[in-house]
Amino acid sequence: MINIFEVNETNKMIEHENLDVRTITMGISLLDCIDSDLETLNKKVYDKITTCAKDLVSTGEAISTEYGIPIVNKRISVTPIALIGGAACKTAEDFVTIAETLDRAAKTV
C-alpha cells in the first residue's frame, strides 16, 4: 500500500528532479500480415499498424495529463520483419519496401 511519504517523494521528484516516463511501447504482432504477394503484405502491415496504434499518442498524452508525469517517447514494436517478409521478399529491395511502409505507418500514427 502506498503511504503519504511515498506520494510526497514522487511529487518532489516530479517538481525538482524532472521525473518523467522515458517511453511507452505498444507491441503489435504482424504475423497475420504474412502474404506471398509483396504489395498485399505491405498493405496489410500499413493497415494493421495504423488501425492498432491510431490512439497511441493521444492515449499517452491522456495518461501523462492524468498522472502529471511527462511521457517523453511513444513507440511501436513489431514482429521481426525477416519473419513476415520471408514469403514475399526475393531481394533486399523487397525488404526495403516493407521498411518504407513501416516509416509511412509511423508518420501516420
N, C-alpha and C positions, 0 to 999 in steps of 0.2 A: 504494500500500500504506500502511496506517495504521501509524504508529510509536508508541512508548510516550509520546512527548511529546504527541502529539495526544490520546491516551487520557487522560492526566493533565489536559490543558487542559479537556477535556469534563467530567471529573469535578469540576474546580474550578468550572466554570460551573454545574453542577447544584447543587453544595453551597453556593456563595457568591453566585451571581448569579441563582438561581431559574430556571434554564433549563427551559423546557417546550416542548411542541409545542402551538401555538395551536389547530390544527384538523386533523381528518382528515375527508375528504369522500368519500362514496360517490355516484357518478353512476348514475342509473337512467333508462334510456330508457323513456318511456311511449308511444311511437309505436304499439306493438301493442295499446294500450288504446283506440284510436280506435274510436268507435261512434256511430251516428246516434241511438241511444237514450240519453238523459242518465243514467237510472238504471243502465243496464248499464255505461256509461262510468265512472261513479263507483265501481261495484262492482269493475270491472277495475283501476282506479287503486289503490283501497284494497288489494285482494288482492296486486297486484304489489309495492307498496311494503312491505307488512307481511311478505311472503314473502322478498323480496330482502334487506331490511335487518333481519331479525329478530335477527341476531347482531352488528349493527354496534357496539352499546355494549359488549357483552362482549368482542368482538374488540379494540376499542380499549383496554379495561382490561387485557386479556391482554398486548398489546403494551407498554403502559405499565409493567406489572409486570416483563415480561421485560427491558426495557432500562432500567428505573428512571428514566424521564423521564415526568412527568405529561403527559397529553393533555387539554387544557382543554375543547375542544368536539368533538362528533361531529355531523356534519351530512349531509344528503342533498340532492343536486342533481338536479332532474328536468327533463325536456323542457319547454320553454315551454308553458304551459297554453293560450295562444292557438292553438297548433298542434293540440293534441289535442282542444280543445273546439269547434273550428270547425264540425264536422259536427253536433254535438248542441245547441249553445247558440244560442238565438234572442234571449235578452235578457241584460242584465247580471246579473240574479238567477240565471240558469243558471250563469254563471261562478262566482258566489258559492257555489253548491252544491259545485263542484269544490274551491274553496278550503277549505270546511268539511271535505270529505273528506280533503284533504291534512293539515289540522290533526288530524283524528281518527287518521290513519295515523301521524303524527309522535308523538302521545301514546302510541300502542300500542307503537311500537318504542323 
